[in-house]
Amino acid sequence: MLESIWLALTFFLPVPGCPTGYLGPGGIGDLGKYPNCTGGAAGYIDRLLLGDDHLYQHPSSNVLYHTKVAYDPEGILGTINSIVMAFLGVQGLISVAFTKISENEGFIPVNKNLWSISYVTTLSSFAFFILFILYPVVDVKGLWTGAPFFYPGMNSILVYVGHEVFHNYFPFQWRLQDNQSHKEHLIQNVVATAVWVLIAYILYKKKIFWKI
Ligand SMILES: *[C@@H]1O[C@H](CO)[C@@H](O)[C@H](O)[C@H]1NC(C)=O
């Protein structure tokens, strides 16, 4: 609902003297055509509801684009999206509440076949958590290149298509002693993944990449 409000106001609210849906800096930006349109609907709503005197007077757009109007980077519309951002950050807590930290006993258990909301919040909170660990280690500090996961990442389409075509064949699959055994399935999946990482590594070395 919040995001719908933000999208509707940002792209459909008529702003006097400005193009509807304007996202630019105003001033000398856009060849100086809309000097007082800084921030589009976001700037307009703040100036209308809060008044010029209650807005931040030295926005960063002033430096590069020589804007004259006040513009608040912590304005009303931006606050809507900062709430959405905080929401993304608390997905782990939402999962804790829905699942009661249990495998199957919660109010809404994690269920991939239903794409249950707890499945979505749990998986995306894991993704955020992994990004939170990897971003400083790989991108900022350069302590790890991301290998060997880097190689399948460079050929993700090829690995995906290859898996779809060959997943019924050895060495990606073989007859299991006990088809119900999680342990045997896990071993098979780890081996299949390792083989694809190895294939991706060889293709990387040979500079073969599939892209769209
Ligand atoms: C922009 O606003 C200033 C006052 O803040 C005014 O003098 C100027 O005429 C306005 N420019 C346009 C194009 O509306």
PDBQT file of the ligand as one rigid body, heavy atoms in Angstrom, charges set to zero:
ROOT
HETATM    1  C1  LIG A 301      11.412  30.196  -9.766  1.00  0.00    +0.000 C 
HETATM    2  O1  LIG A 301      11.242  30.752  -8.477  1.00  0.00    +0.000 OA
HETATM    3  C2  LIG A 301      11.819  32.025  -8.308  1.00  0.00    +0.000 C 
HETATM    4  C3  LIG A 301      11.607  32.461  -6.892  1.00  0.00    +0.000 C 
HETATM    5  O2  LIG A 301      11.993  31.473  -5.997  1.00  0.00    +0.000 OA
HETATM    6  C4  LIG A 301      11.188  33.028  -9.282  1.00  0.00    +0.000 C 
HETATM    7  O3  LIG A 301      11.840  34.273  -9.183  1.00  0.00    +0.000 OA
HETATM    8  C5  LIG A 301      11.321  32.507 -10.717  1.00  0.00    +0.000 C 
HETATM    9  O4  LIG A 301      10.604  33.340 -11.609  1.00  0.00    +0.000 OA
HETATM   10  C6  LIG A 301      10.779  31.083 -10.816  1.00  0.00    +0.000 C 
HETATM   11  N1  LIG A 301      11.060  30.550 -12.159  1.00  0.00    +0.000 N 
HETATM   12  C7  LIG A 301      10.116  29.946 -12.906  1.00  0.00    +0.000 C 
HETATM   13  C8  LIG A 301      10.542  29.508 -14.267  1.00  0.00    +0.000 C 
HETATM   14  O5  LIG A 301       8.987  29.756 -12.504  1.00  0.00    +0.000 OA
ENDROOT
TORSDOF 0
